[in-house]
């Protein structure tokens, strides 16, 4: 039998939601689970649907629910040159999984031991021997195991041989469309953050530290907070101007966000910046953490003749932002 080793047990509580995070492939003796597996980037509506089905199966059989996921993107572990564009950082993913109400999150390294498991080995060794699973849910088009060579009928066969009931969830559509992490990334790369948020089921956010900029915005009455995201692997939406909510010290403020090169005020060619003007806010927050919930892109970047023309546009943008956020005034 292959030895699969992981770190020990930890637990988190996030915003009144709690989940047990297990990192050592070990469930309490005698406790059976219903499990599903995936990377769950974004924990979007499609993922949420699978998890709801998982919880129903667990409840119907009086057992615990468990989501098996990975610390880093599997493709990154297989191809070192691959740079993920994540919808959620690891901490954000764990918080979203906690909010679903599952009992366990089994958080694994996608190491060579895991990478080289066939579907049969995963079902019989990991699910049955290690985790005492009695039920295994898979997405309607999901495949597991090295090479992903086996199909659902094979999964059912492997499960029956060790007493695991394998269940395929039905296809999930939201407003008639398939939901996937790759589709959400595509929408964000095209600036359609509003539709991306619908598929996520929540507002996309960026969290980072406020760093010093050139302070040009102050000259025209629009000071900005320049943000350095914590996770360089997290996707940044396409260049443009967005309506946002800014969260600082647990309070939410309206804001307008610029992503891009600031063509009117450019100092360093091709240097991308993420900067937000926070409305009704005058605190100095350099070095502090802020979170930006990105609601809607309403125009692209534009080069203006001078600062006076830029200010005139920002005055219009401010009114647009207030109008957009008045229609999206929810936590």
C-alpha positions in Angstrom: 0.0 0.0 0.0 1.3 3.5 -0.8 2.1 5.7 2.1 0.4 9.1 1.9 1.6 11.5 4.6 0.2 15.0 5.4 0.3 17.5 8.2 -1.9 17.4 11.3 -5.4 18.4 12.1 -6.5 22.1 12.3 -9.8 23.9 12.6 -11.1 27.3 11.5 -14.1 29.4 12.4 -14.9 32.1 9.8 -17.7 34.7 10.3 -19.8 32.4 12.5 -19.2 29.4 10.2 -17.0 26.5 11.4 -15.5 23.6 9.5 -12.9 21.0 10.6 -9.9 21.2 8.3 -8.0 17.9 8.2 -4.6 17.6 6.6 -3.5 14.0 7.4 -6.0 11.7 5.6 -7.5 10.5 8.9 -11.1 10.4 10.0 -12.2 9.5 13.5 -12.4 5.7 13.8 -15.9 4.3 13.1 -17.1 7.6 11.5 -18.3 7.2 7.9 -18.5 10.1 5.5 -19.9 11.1 2.1 -17.2 12.7 0.1 -16.5 14.6 -3.1 -13.2 15.8 -4.5 -12.0 18.8 -6.6 -9.9 21.9 -6.5 -13.0 24.1 -6.0 -11.4 27.3 -7.2 -13.9 30.1 -6.5 -16.4 27.8 -4.8 -18.9 29.0 -7.4 -22.5 28.1 -7.9 -21.7 24.9 -9.6 -19.5 23.8 -6.7 -22.1 25.0 -4.3 -24.7 22.8 -6.0 -22.5 19.7 -5.7 -21.9 20.4 -2.0 -25.6 20.8 -1.4 -26.2 17.4 -2.9 -23.3 16.0 -0.8 -24.9 17.3 2.4 -28.3 15.8 1.4 -26.7 12.4 0.9 -24.9 12.7 4.2 -28.0 13.7 6.1 -30.1 10.9 4.5 -27.6 8.4 5.6 -26.8 9.9 9.0 -23.1 10.4 8.2 -20.7 13.3 7.9 -20.0 15.4 4.7 -16.5 15.9 3.5 -14.9 17.9 0.7 -11.5 16.8 -0.4 -9.5 19.6 -2.0 -5.9 20.7 -2.6 -3.7 23.5 -1.3 -2.3 24.4 -4.6 -3.5 24.1 -8.2 -2.9 20.5 -9.4 -1.7 21.7 -12.8 1.0 23.9 -11.0 2.4 20.8 -9.3 2.5 18.9 -12.6 3.9 21.8 -14.6 6.1 24.1 -12.6 6.0 26.8 -15.3 2.2 27.1 -15.0 0.9 30.2 -13.2 -2.6 29.9 -12.0 -5.1 32.7 -12.2 -7.0 31.9 -9.1 -10.5 33.1 -8.3 -9.9 32.5 -4.6 -6.8 32.3 -2.4 -6.5 29.3 -0.2 -7.8 31.2 2.8 -10.8 32.6 0.8 -11.6 29.1 -0.5 -11.5 27.6 3.0 -13.8 30.4 4.3 -16.3 29.8 1.5 -16.2 26.1 2.1 -16.9 26.7 5.8 -19.9 28.8 4.8 -21.4 25.8 2.9 -22.0 24.0 6.2 -19.9 20.9 5.4 -18.5 18.9 8.3 -15.0 18.3 7.1 -12.6 19.8 4.6 -9.8 17.4 3.8 -7.0 19.7 2.6 -4.2 17.8 0.8 -0.9 18.5 -0.9 -1.1 17.4 -4.6 2.2 15.6 -4.1 3.6 12.7 -6.2 1.8 10.1 -4.1 -1.5 11.6 -4.9 -0.6 12.5 -8.5 0.2 8.9 -9.3 -3.0 7.3 -7.9 -5.3 5.7 -10.4 -9.0 6.2 -10.0 -9.3 2.7 -8.6 -6.5 3.3 -6.1 -8.0 6.6 -5.0 -11.4 5.1 -4.4 -10.1 2.0 -2.6 -7.1 3.4 -0.8 -8.0 7.0 0.0 -11.7 7.0 0.2 -12.3 3.5 1.7 -9.2 2.6 3.7 -8.1 6.1 4.9 -11.4 8.0 5.1 -14.0 5.3 5.7 -16.2 6.8 3.0 -19.5 5.0 2.3 -20.6 7.5 -0.4 -18.7 9.3 -3.1 -20.2 12.1 -5.2 -18.7 13.2 -8.5 -19.7 16.0 -10.8 -21.6 15.0 -13.9 -18.5 15.5 -16.1 -15.8 15.1 -13.5 -13.0 12.5 -13.9 -10.4 11.5 -11.3 -7.2 9.5 -11.2 -3.9 9.7 -13.1 -4.6 10.1 -16.8 -8.3 10.4 -16.1 -8.8 7.2 -18.2 -11.7 5.7 -16.4 -15.4 6.7 -16.7 -18.3 6.9 -14.2 -19.2 3.2 -14.8 -15.7 2.2 -13.7 -16.0 4.4 -10.6 -19.2 2.6 -9.7 -17.6 -0.8 -10.2 -14.6 0.2 -8.0 -16.9 1.5 -5.3 -19.1 -1.6 -5.3 -16.0 -3.8 -4.7 -15.3 -2.0 -1.4 -18.7 -0.9 -0.3 -18.8 2.7 -1.5 -21.9 4.0 -3.3 -20.7 6.2 -6.2 -23.2 8.9 -7.2 -23.1 11.3 -10.2 -24.7 14.7 -9.7 -26.9 16.1 -12.4 -25.7 18.8 -14.7 -26.1 22.2 -13.0 -27.1 25.2 -15.1 -27.5 28.8 -13.9 -29.9 30.9 -16.0 -29.5 28.3 -18.7 -25.7 28.4 -18.7 -23.0 26.0 -17.5 -20.9 27.3 -14.6 -17.2 26.7 -14.4 -14.1 28.4 -13.0 -12.7 28.7 -16.5 -15.8 30.5 -17.8 -15.7 32.9 -14.8 -12.0 33.7 -15.6 -13.0 34.3 -19.2 -15.7 36.8 -18.2 -13.3 38.6 -15.9 -10.6 38.8 -18.6 -13.2 40.6 -20.7 -14.3 42.9 -17.9 -17.7 41.4 -17.4 -17.3 41.2 -13.6 -21.1 41.6 -13.1 -21.9 38.3 -14.8 -18.8 36.7 -13.2 -20.2 37.6 -9.8 -23.6 36.1 -10.7 -21.9 32.8 -11.5 -19.8 33.0 -8.4 -22.8 33.7 -6.2 -21.0 36.5 -4.4 -18.9 39.6 -5.2 -15.3 38.9 -6.4 -12.8 40.5 -4.1 -9.1 41.4 -3.9 -7.4 41.7 -0.6 -4.0 43.3 -0.1 -1.8 46.0 1.5 -2.0 49.7 0.7 1.3 50.9 -0.7 2.5 54.4 -1.5 1.9 55.8 -5.0 2.7 59.1 -6.7 -0.1 60.9 -4.9 -1.2 62.6 -8.1 -4.9 61.9 -7.3 -4.7 64.3 -4.3 -3.9 67.2 -6.7 -7.4 66.9 -8.2 -9.4 65.9 -5.2 -9.4 62.1 -5.9 -6.8 60.5 -3.6 -6.3 56.8 -4.2 -5.2 53.8 -2.2 -2.7 51.7 -4.3 -3.2 48.0 -3.5 -0.7 45.2 -3.6 -2.6 42.0 -3.6 -1.4 39.3 -1.1 -1.5 36.5 -3.6 0.2 37.1 -6.9 -1.5 34.0 -8.4 -5.0 35.5 -7.9 -6.6 36.8 -11.1 -7.0 40.5 -11.5 -9.9 41.6 -13.8 -9.2 43.3 -17.1 -8.1 47.0 -17.2 -10.8 49.5 -16.7 -12.8 51.5 -14.2 -15.0 49.7 -11.8 -17.6 50.4 -9.1 -16.5 48.8 -5.8 -17.1 48.4 -2.2 -14.0 48.8 -0.1 -13.8 47.1 3.3 -11.5 48.6 5.9 -11.7 47.6 9.6 -15.0 45.8 9.0 -16.7 48.9 7.5 -17.8 49.1 3.9 -17.2 52.3 1.8 -18.2 53.0 -1.8 -15.4 53.4 -4.2 -14.2 53.6 -7.8 -11.3 51.3 -8.8 -8.9 51.8 -11.7 -7.0 48.8 -13.0 -4.3 49.5 -15.6 -1.5 51.8 -16.5 -3.0 55.3 -15.7 -2.2 56.6 -19.2 -2.8 60.3 -18.2 -0.4 60.0 -15.2 1.9 57.3 -16.4 5.3 57.3 -14.8 6.6 53.9 -15.7 5.6 52.4 -19.1 3.6 49.2 -18.9 3.4 49.2 -15.1 0.0 47.9 -14.1 -1.6 49.4 -10.9 -4.6 48.7 -8.9 -5.9 51.8 -7.1 -9.2 52.7 -5.5 -10.6 56.1 -4.6 -12.7 55.5 -1.5 -15.7 57.9 -1.2 -16.4 59.7 2.1 -13.0 58.5 3.4 -10.0 60.6 4.5 -7.8 58.2 6.6 -4.2 57.6 6.0 -4.0 53.8 5.6 -0.5 53.1 4.1 0.6 49.6 5.2 -2.9 48.6 6.2 -5.1 45.8 4.8 -8.1 46.5 2.7 -10.5 44.3 0.7 -12.1 45.5 -2.6 -15.4 43.9 -3.7 -15.6 44.6 -7.4 -19.1 45.1 -8.6 -19.2 46.4 -12.2 -16.9 47.7 -14.9 -18.4 50.8 -16.5 -15.7 52.1 -18.8 -12.2 51.4 -20.1 -9.1 53.3 -19.4 -8.6 56.5 -21.4 -5.8 59.0 -21.8 -6.9 62.6 -21.1 -5.2 65.8 -22.3 -4.6 67.1 -18.9 -5.5 66.8 -15.2 -8.5 69.1 -15.6 -10.0 66.8 -18.2 -9.3 63.8 -16.0 -11.0 65.4 -13.0 -14.1 66.2 -15.1 -14.3 62.5 -16.1 -13.8 61.4 -12.5 -16.7 63.7 -11.4 -18.9 61.9 -13.9 -17.5 58.5 -12.8 -18.3 59.3 -9.2 -22.0 59.8 -10.0 -22.0 56.6 -12.0 -20.5 54.7 -9.2 -23.1 55.9 -6.7 -25.9 55.0 -9.1 -24.5 51.4 -9.6 -23.9 50.8 -5.9 -27.3 52.1 -4.9 -28.6 49.0 -6.8 -26.0 46.7 -5.2 -26.2 47.8 -1.6 -25.9 44.4 0.1 -23.2 43.0 2.4 
